[in-house]
């Protein structure tokens, strides 16, 4: 069954595997971060499990106004043409779409503009 994840990016975020970083699993929530924050962002299964089936989740990362957000993927693997990760530049899914990603090719570095 199709799985849709949406990350809504609102206005310094870096996704990285760093032992000092805070960890977040995909969920329907808003996370306020400070500029320069380093986080590990995982699917709903966390770092050691698969993502859940039939998920339709939206997570919003909010940073200080006027700051850019950067998301660097260290790994990425979704069922090709079946499961998708949508990344938006703004506070909702009505914001400009930065990309729709599927399969095993990493989105690499994604930057949200202010």
C-alpha positions, -999 to +999 in steps of 0.1 A: +000+000+000+011+035-007+031+054+019+033+092+018+057+112+039+057+149+038+083+171+054+072+207+055+102+230+058+096+264+073+122+291+070+189+263+098+183+226+097+209+200+089+201+163+089+232+143+099+243+112+117+260+129+147+262+115+182+255+150+197+224+154+175+188+152+186+168+123+171+134+126+156+112+099+141+087+108+114+053+117+130+025+142+127+042+170+147+060+203+145+096+206+157+110+240+166+148+241+162+175+267+167+198+278+140+228+255+138+209+226+151+220+192+140+194+164+140+190+128+130+157+124+112+144+089+107+113+073+092+086+062+116+105+030+123+135+049+138+171+040+131+167+003+134+133-006+120+113-002+088+087+025+083+051+016+090+027+006+063-002+028+053+014+059+068+005+094+057+025+116+080+034+153+079+063+167+100+071+204+101+105+217+111+105+254+121+137+275+124+143+311+132+128+336+107+152+346+080+173+314+083+178+288+055+172+252+061+195+225+048+187+188+048+216+164+040+205+128+035+230+102+046+208+073+034+175+070+015+155+039+005+118+038-004+098+014-025+103+029-060+072+045-075+051+033-045+064+052-015+072+089-016+088+116+004+075+151-004+095+181+008+079+216+008+094+251+014+069+266+038+046+259+067+021+237+049+016+213+019+002+243+000+038+257+001+061+253-029+072+217-035+110+213-033+109+177-045+091+144-045+115+115-039+111+077-043+133+047-047+169+044-035+185+075-050+192+100-022+178+135-026+213+146-015+213+182-001+180+201-001+179+237+008+148+258+017+149+294+008+138+322+031 
